[in-house]
């Protein structure tokens, strides 16, 4: 599958989310969507990233953007993660990995000489027409939320 890039139509999805909700890209038409993929609930980098997006949620709201975090964790894990860190972003559960794969976030990783498959930390900015505007791959958490917010405000 070819890598998604700006100008491509964002793959549609419907996923269960924290708080007994469901989220569908189609239903968010008319709003900008910040879709970020992360490896695992309650790990240091993922927690920092989720807290960062949560702290800036009012600014994303004001700019007309919805922020959705996606991992393969269960909704129950998402609920615990949200409650433990008072997160304000929606956390969608992709247990099957279909959406993670559709967005090219399921990649071969290498740690301590061991190769395995996992979720690459990446973010997609999808415009109100469902078209990918910007892609951040291999995200470093520090400064990322600010960069995404700047792109949302500029769009």
Order of alpha helices (4+ residues) and beta strands (2+ residues): beta-beta-beta-alpha-alpha-beta-alpha-beta-alpha-beta-beta-beta-beta-alpha
